[in-house]
Amino acid sequence: MPHQKPAVLVLADGTVFRGVSIGAEGSTVGEVVFNTALTGYQEILTDPSYCKQIVTLTYPHIGNVGVNAEDDESNKIFASGLVIRDLPIASSNFRKEQELSDFLKSQNVVAIADIDTRKLTRLLREKGAQSGCIMAGDINEAEALKQANAFPGLAGMDLAKVVSCDKPYVWEQGEWSLGKGFNQPVNAEFHVVAFDYGIKRNILRMIADRGCKVTVLPAQSTAKEVLALKPDGIFLSNGPGDPEPCDYAIKAIQELLESGIPMFGICLGHQLLALASGAKTMKMKFGHHGANHPVQDLESKRVMITSQNHGFSVDASTMPANMCSTHVSLFDGSLQGIARTDKPAFSFQGHPEASPGPRDVSYLFDRFITMMRQAKV
Ligand SMILES: NC(=O)CC[C@H](N)C(=O)O
């Protein structure tokens, strides 16, 4: 292995972890969180919802299958930094196009390996997610601590409009499968308008594969702009940051709810639907980030293993009378799904598109299609 440059991770509380650099040189700041997924590091890094977060992966061997262009969830790495235990010397996979380390360097992302990620995770669990700084190459620990403390945290930060697309586009590509590549669905039955608050590609693919043409709009688009496209359904995407300051989105959703057009939201979209309906959101201690979270469907009583990535949640005690809870986390009892009782609108806090993660909740996409079909007749 070529000589590796040193790197440090310094937390706002002054804790220092010394390791080696596996990405670009320089420094980065963000909220430090941990994700327990065993696979999917590429999808995690390129998920726009990780903007301004430094991701620690608790699974020790990361990078062992390299990266490839097909598995990106967006057009770049959005995570502010990566923290891992061990980058294997040899990576191998028939789909590999690039080493993880080269991927990080090519996108100027700072990352650290060879630290005790179990110790770091225990600390984040006990104290909660906190600001941190990774410095790689020329290291000044006092300066890294200063930078960590200068990061204000995600509460109050509106990042959806920062990561969103600049102009509308149409999405028609379906899901990837072995030996076939990406599906190209034909003869779309429905037109879905999706707000891009930081949308992941696999969401678009799963909607497209169910017979939909999707028009993706920038986060700050108005209800009028959406209605002008005459959609059969409206989708509210995942995305980074605090949902509460996204007043433009909350206003547009409130107006669109009046139209009676079926609406489905995922993660940030779920939180925004709740806010638009009068509920409140709150910051969690260390959030949910992983691919193994049990969630119960309160109607069928079925328990599903789900993919999760959120640091805020809807406060169940603030739900208005015209909203009911549909799903609950079996890890901590937090709210995982809601539905409006007076409108065709529902949402899920976790990630039914998986990516990475299990597909147990994909039936929610089918529910959205059924709603659109019922509204059409
Ligand atoms: N994945 C997401 O959409 C995350 C939603 C929101 N930014 C949160 O952290 O709770």
The ligand as a Gaussian input file, in Angstrom:
#p B3LYP/6-31G(d) Opt

LIG

0 1
 N      -33.438000      11.192000       4.114000
 C      -34.137000      12.284000       4.374000
 O      -34.975000      12.736000       3.588000
 C      -33.821000      13.009000       5.649000
 C      -34.843000      14.008000       6.089000
 C      -34.307000      15.045000       7.056000
 N      -33.245000      15.797000       6.470000
 C      -33.844000      14.377000       8.341000
 O      -32.676000      14.290000       8.587000
 O      -34.656000      13.918000       9.119000

